[in-house]
Amino acid sequence: MSKLLVIEDEDDIRENIREIFEFTGYEVISAAGGADGIKLAVKYNPDLILCDIAMPELDGFEVKKALSDKKQTSVIPFIFLTARADIKSIREGLELGADDYIVKPIHANELVTAVNKRMDRISELRAAQKNNTSSKKLTIDDKIPLNTGKGLLFVPVNNIVAVSVKEDYTMVYTSEAKKIIIKRTIKSWESILPEKIFIRAHRNIIINLNYIEKLEPWFNGTLIGKLRNYPESIKFSKRYSQKVKKMLKDK
């Protein structure tokens, strides 16, 4: 049974959401404020969090920031519930890493659809990781589960800086300067990462174009580059040197 955490200071709305999702088969935990919501997220590690923005003491943005700073809770899918429909608020929420943004008044069907869609995607990604295969390309908005040996860590696809080969394993470097070693082939990674931002630099490494800090000519038509949050210089093969030039030009 999937577990939801609802953080909402208005009692009627919170209880209505609880009833909706308990009726549809979810286990629901609820908190009437941001501070309690953070404590419950750490204690229960829910599969998804629904959080209001306009709350006293800690608002929804502060809750999201606090949970993002904790390793255990930073990867939990997060949906904002709010009466704020202005572009600035939406942009701020999404920049904090929210997965969706639902404007009040909340319609039950819309809310259930948004949550079910996110939960279905999580199930697909977990199955794909277990089988080491996937028939679907990920998008930059997806989060991919990586087994760290201490449990699953859900990493946003766009936070992956590079994936490199080490014997039978691949090392995943993230924008938080983490290095995760998992048993997965680089070919498998290539089959699921979005092609518009990920490219092989050579046969042993895939990089995220968004993290290129520096790119210079090297020799014989090849390139050498530097990525943010990656410890070594990247030497591109001749084939991928030409391809990365074209991709950067087309961005």
Buried (B, 14 or more C-beta within 10 A) or exposed (E): EBEBBBBBBBEEBBEBBBEBBEEEEBBBBBBBBBBBBBEBBEEEEBBBBBBBBBBEEBBBBBBBEBBBEEEEBBBBBBBBBBEBEEEEBBEBBBEBBBBBBBBBEBEBEEBBEBBBEBBEBBEBBBEBBEEEEBEEEBEBEBBBBBBBEEEBBBBBBBBBBBBBBEEEBBBBBBBEEBBBBBEBBBEBBBBBBBEEBBBBBBEEBBBBBBBBEEBEEBEEEBBBBBBBBBEEEBBBBBEBBBBBBEBEEEE
